Amino acid sequence: MDTVVSGIRSTGNLHLGNYFGAIRNFLKMQEENRCFFFVADYHSLTTHPHPDDLHGNIRQILAEYLACGIDPEKATIYVQSDVPEVTELYLLMNMNAYVGELERTASFKEKIRKHPDNINAGLLTYPVLMAADIIIHRAQKVPVGKDQEQHLEMTRRFARRFNTMYGVEYFPEPDAYNFGKQLLKIPGLDGSGKMGKSEGNGIFLADDPKEIRKKVMRAVTDAGPVAPDSEPSEPVKNLFTIMEVVSEPSTLAYFKEKHATCEIRYGDLKKQLAEDIIKVTEPIRERINQILNDPVYLGRIVRQGGEAARESASKTVREVREIIGYKPF
């Protein structure tokens, strides 16, 4: 059984793309591996040093992941800032990370372009904190997206550098957890690209039915098929892709046939799609609200996860200190 570590952003709500993409695979991972899922609240401070409601954001994202099926009895789910050992390992790893290699990371270059007035040390050493998050549980696998592949390679480099420097084989060099074709990419409602919070093109799991209907009815389409059996435009393909994961196969087949015969009415398509999305998301939304309205339950889950994470992390930090040469008197 592999140990798997994955960070969860602490800002923003989960959308359909998250649910049918990574989260569905997280549910499978927790059945087959020793999983640690953490809310990366320290990471969020690199670009949001004054968050409007840090605690509220953490509560919301925890409730959403739990409502989607992350099981605290099968996986460890915790808040990054509840495990102070992470920051100690982050400090120790920073001693063996070089400014030049950190400045060359694609994410650092992108962030300083977007946030020229907030080029802070945390932003520069973001990959080191990410590495500490992973290796503190001596993980073998990490689910990462394309934008995080370079950071995972740097984690492998830091682990290898530590092992070489101290003549040990202590830290595994974690590999990417490859979902392959199982990782669905859900497009946005704006006719291009994937669904995302920053793009403003998403259906969120916490959206109520009225909001979902409003968003879907505004989705981009086209003027209609130009000839029988013509290829759907990209925006219409996107709606069909969403329908493929939320609707009955017969419903999708019906609207594809209507498109092929130039009889499709996009208003009807959108109305059906909205109702099918609501059918999927409404039980999750209700569960999110139940969890948010039960602070005792949420507090118990966070404490339980924090204790389990600290038990794992403290063992690693204790052994790392011994390897480096810190000895008790």
C-alpha positions in Angstrom: 0.0 0.0 0.0 1.5 3.4 -1.1 1.4 6.5 0.9 -0.3 9.3 -1.1 -0.3 13.0 -0.2 -2.4 15.7 -1.9 -3.0 19.3 -1.1 -6.4 21.0 -1.3 -6.5 24.7 -2.0 -8.1 26.8 0.8 -9.8 29.4 -1.4 -12.7 29.0 -3.8 -15.5 26.5 -4.1 -15.4 23.2 -5.8 -17.0 22.9 -9.3 -18.2 20.2 -11.6 -14.7 19.9 -13.1 -13.2 19.2 -9.7 -15.9 16.7 -8.8 -15.8 14.6 -12.0 -12.0 15.0 -12.3 -9.7 14.8 -9.3 -12.3 14.1 -6.5 -13.8 11.0 -8.1 -10.2 9.6 -8.3 -9.5 10.7 -4.7 -12.4 8.5 -3.7 -10.8 5.5 -5.4 -7.3 6.4 -4.0 -8.5 6.3 -0.4 -9.8 2.8 -0.9 -6.4 1.5 -2.2 -3.7 3.7 -0.4 -2.8 5.4 2.8 -3.9 8.9 1.9 -3.2 12.3 3.5 -5.4 15.2 2.2 -4.6 18.6 3.6 -6.0 22.1 3.2 -3.1 24.2 2.1 -3.8 27.3 4.0 -0.2 28.4 4.4 0.3 28.2 0.6 -2.7 30.5 0.1 -0.8 33.3 1.9 1.8 33.6 -0.8 -0.7 35.3 -3.1 -3.4 36.2 -0.6 -1.5 37.6 2.4 -4.7 39.2 3.7 -7.5 36.8 3.0 -11.0 38.1 3.6 -12.1 35.1 5.6 -9.3 32.5 6.0 -11.2 30.4 8.6 -14.4 30.5 6.7 -12.7 29.4 3.5 -11.1 26.5 5.3 -14.4 25.4 6.8 -16.1 25.7 3.4 -13.5 23.6 1.5 -13.4 20.9 4.2 -17.2 20.7 4.1 -17.2 20.4 0.3 -14.6 17.6 0.2 -16.3 15.7 3.0 -19.7 16.1 1.3 -18.2 14.7 -2.0 -17.2 11.5 -0.2 -13.7 11.9 1.3 -14.0 9.5 4.3 -12.1 10.5 7.4 -12.2 6.9 8.5 -10.3 5.8 5.4 -8.1 8.8 4.8 -6.4 11.5 6.9 -7.8 14.9 6.2 -6.3 17.9 8.0 -5.4 21.6 7.9 -1.8 22.3 7.0 -1.4 25.0 9.8 -2.5 22.5 12.4 0.7 20.5 11.9 3.7 22.7 13.0 6.1 20.0 12.1 5.6 21.0 8.4 7.1 24.4 9.0 10.1 22.9 10.8 10.8 20.5 7.9 10.2 23.5 5.5 12.9 25.4 7.4 15.4 22.5 7.3 14.7 21.8 3.6 15.2 25.5 2.8 18.8 25.2 4.0 19.5 22.8 1.0 17.4 24.7 -1.6 19.2 27.2 -3.8 17.9 30.6 -4.9 18.9 30.1 -8.5 16.8 26.9 -8.9 13.9 28.5 -7.1 14.0 31.6 -9.3 13.9 29.4 -12.5 10.6 27.7 -11.7 7.9 28.4 -14.1 5.3 29.1 -11.4 7.5 31.7 -9.7 8.0 33.5 -13.0 4.3 33.5 -13.7 3.4 34.6 -10.2 5.8 37.6 -10.2 4.4 38.6 -13.5 0.8 38.5 -12.1 1.7 39.9 -8.7 4.6 42.4 -9.2 3.8 44.2 -6.0 3.9 41.0 -3.8 7.1 39.1 -4.6 7.6 37.6 -1.2 10.0 35.0 0.1 7.2 32.5 0.6 6.4 32.8 -3.1 10.0 32.0 -4.0 10.2 29.0 -1.6 6.7 27.7 -2.5 8.2 24.5 -4.0 10.1 23.8 -0.8 6.9 24.1 1.3 5.2 21.8 -1.2 8.1 19.3 -0.9 7.9 19.5 2.9 4.1 18.7 2.7 4.8 15.6 0.7 7.9 14.1 2.2 6.9 14.7 5.8 4.7 11.6 5.4 7.4 10.0 3.2 4.9 9.7 0.3 5.5 7.5 -2.7 2.7 9.0 -4.8 1.4 12.5 -5.4 -1.6 13.3 -7.7 -0.5 16.4 -9.6 -1.8 18.4 -12.6 0.4 19.7 -15.4 1.0 23.0 -13.6 2.5 21.1 -10.6 4.8 18.7 -12.4 7.9 20.9 -12.1 7.2 21.2 -8.3 7.0 17.4 -8.0 10.3 17.1 -9.8 11.8 19.6 -7.4 10.4 17.6 -4.5 12.2 14.5 -5.9 15.4 16.6 -6.2 15.2 17.9 -2.6 14.6 14.3 -1.3 17.5 13.0 -3.3 19.8 15.9 -2.2 19.0 15.2 1.5 19.7 11.5 1.1 22.9 12.1 -0.7 24.1 14.9 1.6 23.6 12.7 4.7 24.4 9.3 3.2 21.0 7.8 3.9 18.1 6.4 1.9 15.5 8.0 4.1 13.1 10.0 1.8 11.4 8.2 -1.1 11.4 10.1 -4.4 7.7 10.4 -5.0 6.2 9.7 -8.4 3.1 11.3 -9.9 -0.1 9.4 -9.3 -1.2 8.9 -12.8 -5.0 8.7 -13.4 -4.6 8.2 -17.1 -7.8 8.3 -19.0 -9.8 8.2 -15.8 -9.1 11.9 -15.2 -12.0 13.6 -16.9 -11.6 17.2 -18.1 -14.9 19.1 -17.8 -15.1 22.2 -20.0 -16.5 25.6 -18.9 -19.7 27.3 -20.0 -17.9 30.0 -21.9 -17.2 27.9 -25.0 -13.5 27.3 -24.5 -11.1 25.9 -22.0 -11.7 23.9 -18.9 -14.0 24.8 -16.1 -12.4 26.9 -13.4 -13.0 29.5 -10.7 -10.8 32.2 -12.0 -12.3 31.8 -15.5 -15.8 32.5 -14.2 -17.2 29.7 -16.3 -18.1 27.1 -13.6 -21.0 25.4 -12.0 -20.1 25.1 -8.3 -21.2 22.3 -6.0 -22.6 24.8 -3.6 -24.7 26.6 -6.2 -28.4 26.4 -5.6 -30.8 25.3 -8.4 -31.8 28.9 -9.3 -28.1 29.8 -9.8 -27.4 26.7 -11.8 -30.3 27.3 -14.2 -29.2 30.9 -14.6 -25.6 30.0 -15.4 -26.5 27.2 -17.9 -29.0 29.3 -19.8 -26.2 31.9 -20.3 -23.8 29.2 -21.7 -22.2 30.0 -25.0 -23.6 28.1 -28.1 -23.7 29.1 -31.8 -26.2 30.0 -34.5 -27.1 26.3 -35.0 -25.8 23.5 -37.3 -25.2 24.6 -40.8 -26.0 21.3 -42.5 -27.1 17.8 -41.5 -24.5 15.7 -39.7 -22.2 18.8 -39.4 -19.6 18.8 -36.7 -20.8 20.6 -33.6 -18.9 23.8 -32.8 -16.5 23.9 -29.8 -19.1 25.5 -27.4 -21.8 23.0 -28.3 -19.3 20.1 -27.9 -18.6 21.4 -24.5 -22.2 21.2 -23.5 -22.4 17.7 -24.9 -19.3 16.8 -22.8 -21.0 18.0 -19.6 -24.2 16.2 -20.5 -22.2 13.0 -21.0 -21.3 13.0 -17.3 -24.6 14.2 -15.7 -27.4 13.0 -18.0 -28.8 9.7 -19.1 -27.2 8.2 -22.2 -30.6 8.3 -24.0 -30.8 12.1 -23.2 -27.4 12.8 -24.7 -28.2 10.6 -27.8 -31.5 12.5 -28.3 -29.9 15.9 -28.4 -27.0 14.7 -30.6 -29.6 13.3 -33.0 -31.4 16.6 -33.0 -28.2 18.4 -33.8 -27.4 16.0 -36.6 -30.8 16.6 -38.2 -30.6 20.4 -37.7 -33.6 20.3 -35.4 -31.9 21.1 -32.2 -33.2 23.9 -30.0 -30.4 25.1 -27.7 -32.9 26.4 -25.2 -34.3 22.9 -24.7 -30.8 21.5 -24.5 -29.8 24.0 -21.8 -33.0 23.5 -19.7 -32.4 19.7 -19.7 -28.8 20.1 -18.9 -29.5 22.4 -16.0 -32.0 19.9 -14.5 -29.6 17.0 -14.9 -26.8 19.1 -13.2 -29.1 19.9 -10.3 -29.9 16.2 -9.9 -26.2 15.5 -9.4 -25.3 18.5 -7.3 -28.3 18.9 -5.0 -27.5 16.0 -2.7 -23.9 17.3 -2.4 -25.1 20.8 -1.7 -27.5 19.6 1.0 -24.7 17.6 2.6 -22.3 20.6 2.5 -24.9 22.7 4.3 -25.5 19.9 6.9 -21.7 19.8 7.7 -21.4 23.6 7.9 -24.3 23.7 10.3 -22.7 21.0 12.5 -19.5 22.7 13.9 -19.1 19.9 16.5 -18.8 17.3 13.7 -16.5 19.4 11.6 -14.3 20.2 14.6 -14.0 16.5 15.5 -13.0 15.6 12.0 -10.3 18.3 11.9 -8.9 17.4 15.3 -8.9 13.7 14.4 -7.1 14.4 11.1 -4.6 16.8 12.8 -3.7 14.3 15.4 -3.1 11.5 12.8 -1.1 13.9 10.6 1.0 15.1 13.5 1.8 11.5 14.6 3.2 10.8 11.1 4.9 14.2 10.8 6.5 14.3 14.2 8.1 10.9 13.6 9.7 12.1 10.3 10.9 15.4 11.8 12.4 13.6 14.8 14.3 11.2 12.6 15.4 14.0 10.2 16.8 15.9 13.2 18.8 12.9 14.2 20.1 12.3 10.7 21.3 15.9 10.5 22.9 15.7 13.8 20.6 17.2 16.4 21.0 15.0 19.5 19.3 15.3 22.9 21.6 16.1 25.8 
